[in-house]
Amino acid sequence: MAFNIQEQFGQIDIYVFDQILRGNIAPGMRVLDAGCGYGRNLVHLLREGCEVFALDLDQEGIKHVRQLSASFETGLPADNFQVGSIERMPFPDAFADVVICNSVLHFARDEEHFSSMLAELWRVLRPGGMLFCRLGSRIGMEFERVPGGRFIVGDGSEWFLADEEMLMEYTDKMNGILVDPLKTTIVQDYRCMTTWVLRKRR
């Protein structure tokens, strides 16, 4: 049965799509979406036979992802999709081939919270695996600083915003390898979103 592009890929993030096109996320891989929301990045992966796991604080989001999985007849257990926080994930060490964390890390309360989330994302990734992060940053724009390493973005929200130096320091600290150079999209007078993709050394 043929699907149109929207049916096949849903509302996937274009930068996740890029990794799929390049073969960095492929059928048969164990993929964990940490902070999955309603599963917008999982439609294609569920359809194509990835062993998908997902985690989010939103119970309704997880309920929706379970329904998506069931509707595609993936055969994946409902327990693959769990309610929980990224800084305390219920998955074992070196668990996933790919870990996706899309538009989540900038909601960290401060750098300690950011660091604890990142440590968990790295812990559950197997050696040789890929961590895909897309997060708000201050690469390319200036923002008003408030306490805790947070900044006010264009809609008045407070986000924890990393800069290039911080992301490269964490890359070195974790002994990671950049899959791509940092790529940042600047949304005029509103925000900067950086794609940070690392491979864990074997």
Beta strands, then each sheet from edge to edge (+ up, - down):
strand 1: 30-34
strand 2: 51-56
strand 3: 81-83
strand 4: 96-102
strand 5: 125-137
strand 6: 144-146
strand 7: 150-152
strand 8: 158-160
strand 9: 176-178
strand 10: 183-187
strand 11: 191-200
sheet 1: 3+ 2+ 1+ 4+ 5+ 11- 9+
sheet 2: 3+ 2+ 1+ 4+ 5+ 11- 10+
sheet 3: 6+ 7- 8+
end
